[in-house]
Amino acid sequence: MARFFTFAGTEKPGSEYWNNMNIRTLLVFTALLLALALTTGCGKKEDAKVATQVAARVNSDEITVHQVNYVLARNPTLTPELADQAKREILDKLIDQHLARQKAIENKLDRTPNVMQAIEAAKSEVLARAYLDQLAATLPRPAPWETQEYYAKHPELFAQRRLFDLEEIAFVAKADIVAGLREQLSRARSMQEIADWLQSQEVKFLANRGVRAAEQIPLEILPKLQAMKVGQNQLFEAGSDRYQVIRVVASKAEPVDEATATPRIQQYLFNQRLGEVVAKEMKQIREQAKIEYLGEFAGGAAAADAKAKAEAEAQAQARTEELPKEQSRK
């Protein structure tokens, strides 16, 4: 069933997104290591790596401690107590990768078009990530007053944080259906009645029930959700004719103190700032680059550019027409 409608940049400190992010990053980088390893071939020992401690030998290949530590560094939130266990798991994954790599080369898979394309894509990903990491290295960490201010401005995420047991129905519908649904909401005693009504209107929907922490809920919805009483239904609009009906089954207080929240807030604010810097940098790079859309993409790009230009001109015209009205009011 549908989760909450979320948008890029709205994931908050302590959410499931942040808890899983480091795991996803680790898996991505280990996968990239495997793809990039295919480009190295067997090689000669005199061309081997910089002298370092060997962690394991896999047939004719060696895996170094440096390689293990590199993957480990991609997951900086690991505690020292878990580091040793994580190193062993990383080493085992690297051994599996080397075994698979050796078999791939033996079967000449490194010369197939799909693998060659995947290797180039991995290289592009690594280089692009390196550039973004370079941008990140220039950014200052959030100041203490910034984290304190964020904590104070969002009690719903911290001091007044709650866990919600919610029933949800997500659907896409036009205005006339939504208007009828609003009437149904005032009379409906259960979410099943709402689901039955939507079904009678031939509206496809997804239903779900689960526990959601405050940080898993978009900030646009959270204040309204906290104000709802147990048993209350409410309709939320998510844009592009998407809607959700949410019913609060139960809720309980689960506050987070400032000391616990500070590291998460710092990371959130830093990522938010980095996202703004990256967006600005990429916009500037695109403006300076010569980009030409070809083939099937040519028409779509031209239409998009024309639409954007027309919208900009319309907005400018609207502002021009509004200016005399504002002046006359003065």
N, C-alpha and C positions, 0 to 999 in steps of 0.2 A: 504494500500500500504506500500511498504517497507519504513522503516525509514533508516537513515544513518546506515551503518554497524559500530557498535561500539564494543569496546573490554573492558574487565574488567580493571578498573584502569584509563580509559581515560576520565571519566566524570569530567567536570571542574567546578570550583566555579561558582555558580549562575545558573547552568543548571537546566532543568526540573527535572533531576534525584535528585539533591540536594533539590529542593523545595518539592518533594514528599516523600523524604526519611523519614523525621520525621513522616509523616502521616502513612506511611507503618509500621514504627517501633511501633507506638502507637497501631495500629490495631493488629499487631503480639502479642504484650505483653498482650493486653486485651484478646485475644484468648487463650493465654497460661494460663492466670489466670483462665479462665473458665475450661480448661482441667485439670489443677492442682486441682481446687476446688473439682472435682469429687472424688479425692482420700481422702478427709478429712471426708466425711460422715457428718451426723448431729452433732455428738459429744456432749459432755456434757458441760454445761456452765462453770463448774469449770475448764475445759480444754480450755476455750476460750482464745482469744488473750490477749496480754499484755494490761493492762488498758490504754485506750485512749479514746478520744472523739468519740462518736458514730455519724456518719453522717446520717444513715438511718437504719430502721429495716424492714426486709423483712420476714414476717411471724415469724419464730423462729430464723432467722439469723440476724446478725448485720453487717453493713458495717461501717468501721471506717474511720476517716479522714486520718489516716495513709495510708490506702489502696488507697484512692483517690490521696493523695500526691505522692504515689509511682508511679502510672500511669502517673501523671502530670510530674514527674521528667524525664520520658522517652522522653519528648518533651521540651528540655531546651531552645528552641528558642522562646517560647511564651513570648510575652511582658506582663508586669504587668497589663496592661489595659485589656488584653484578658484572664488573668489567672482565674478570677472569673467565666466568662462564660464557660471556658474550664472545670473547676471543676464541674460545674453543669452538663455539657454534660457527663463527665466521670462518675459521680455518677449515672446518668440515665442509662448509659451502664452497670455499675456494678449491678444495680438493675435488669435490664433485664437478666444479666448473672446469678444472684442468683435465679431468678424465673425459668429460664431454667434449672439450676442445680438441684433445688428442684424437678422439674418434672422428670428430668432424673433419679434421685435416686428413686423417687416414682415408676417409671416404670422399675426399676432395670437395666437401661441402663449402669450403671457403671460396670456391671458384664459381659457385652457382649465383645466378643473377639476384635471387631473393636475399641470399646471405650478404652479398656484396652491397646491396642497397641498404640492408639493415645496419651494416658496419658504417656506411657513410652517414646514415641517420644518427647513429650513436656518436660518431665524431662531431657532427653538427651540434648535437645536444650538449656534449661535454664542453665544446668551445663556447657556445652561447651561455652556458651556465657559468663558465669561467669569467666571462665578461660581466655578467650580473653580480657575481661574487666580488669582482673588482669594484663595482659601484657600491656594493654593500659595505666594503671595507672603508670607504671614505665617509660613511655616515656616522654621526655621533650616536651613542646610546641615549635613550630618553633620560632626562634629568629627574632626580627624585621628586621634585615638585610636580612634574607631569604625571607620574604614576599616582601620586597622592590626589591630584586633581581628578584623574579618571576614576579612581576608587570612590571619591566623594560624590561625583556626578552620576554614578551608576549604582545606587544602592540595590537596585533590583538584581544586579549580577553578583553582589557581594554581601553587604551587611543585611540586606533583606532578601537574599537569594532563597528561592523555593524550588521544590521538586513537584512537578505536575503529573498527575495521572489523567491522560487525555484520550478522548475519542475524537477521531478526525474523519471527515469526508472531503475529499478533494475532487474537483470536477472543472470542466470547461463549459461555459454556457454564455448565451447572449443576454442582453439586458432584460428582455421580456420574461425569460425563465427566472432570472435573479429576482425580479420584482415579485413574481408569484411565490418564490421561495421565502422571501421576507415575510409574507403573510403566513406561510406555513410555520415558520420559526416561532411566531408569537403564540401558536396553538399546540405545536408538537410537544409531546411529553417524553419522547425518546429519540435517539438518533436513528433507530429502525424506521420510525415513521417518516423521517426526512429522507432516508434512503429509498423507502417505498415510493414516496412522492416523486423523487428524481427519476426513478425507474419508470413510473407512469408517464413521465414527460419524455421518455426515451433519451435521457441524459446519462452518458457513461460516467462512472465515478469509481474512485478507489477509497476503501474504508480501512481504518486501522485504529488500533488502541495500543498505547504504550506510555511509559514514564519518560518524561523529558525534563532535564535540568534547565534552569534559566538560561545558561549559556548556549544551549542547543536551539534556542528560539530566537528568530530575528528580532532585532531591537524595535522594529516598527510594530511588532505584535505584542511584545512582552509587557509593556505597561498596561495595555488593555486586558491582557490575560490575567495579570495580577489583580486587576480590579474586579474580575468576574467572581461570582459566587459559585460554590459547589452545586452542580446540577444545571448551571446556566449554559445555554447555547449562544453562539455568536458567529456571524458571517464575516469573513475576512477576505478582502480583495488582494490578489497578488499580481495583478497586471496582465495584459494580453488575454482578457476574458477568462482568467484563471481565478478560482475561488476556493475557499475552504470553510467548512462549518466545523467549529471546534466546541466540544463540550467538556467542561471541567468535571471529572469524576471525583477527584480528590486532590489535595495539595498539602504540603507540609514544609515548614521552614527548615532550610539547610544553609545557614549563613557561612561565609568565608571571611576570615579576618584579614586585615590589611597585610600583615607579614606574609601570609600564605599566598595572597593574591599578587603581591608585588612582582615576582619573577615572570608570572604569566602576563601581567599587564605590560611590563617592559618589552617582552617579546612581541606582544600584539601591536603596541605602538610603533616598535621598530619595523615590523613587517608592513604596517600601514604606511609608514613614511617611505619605506623602500619601494612599495608599490607605486606611490606617487612619483618618486624619482625615476623609476624605470619607465613609467608611462610617458613622462615628459621627455626622457632621453630617447625613447623609441620614436616618439612623434617627431623629434628634431632630426633623428637619423633618417626616417622615412622621407621627410621633406627635402633632405639634402641628396638622397639617393635617386638614381634614375630607375624607376620601376615601370615595367611595361607588361600589361596583361595580354596574353595571346590565346589564340584558339577559342575554345568554348568559354573561357573566362573573360574574353575581351568585352563582349556585350554587357555582361553583368557588371563589370567594373565601371564601364562608361555610364551605365544607367544609374549606378549607385552614386557616382560623382555628380551626375546631373541632378539627381534628387537632393543630394546634400547642398549643392549650390542653390537650387530653387528654394529650399527651406531657409537657407541663410538669407537670401534676398527677401523672402516673405517676412521674416522676422525683422529685418532692417526696415522694410516698408511699414510694418506695423508700429515699430518704435517711432518712425517719422510722423505717422498719422496721430499717434498719441501725444506727441510733444505739444502741438498747439492746444489740445484739450487741457493739458496740465497747466500750460501757461495762462489759459483763460480762467481756470479755477483760481489761480493766484491773483 
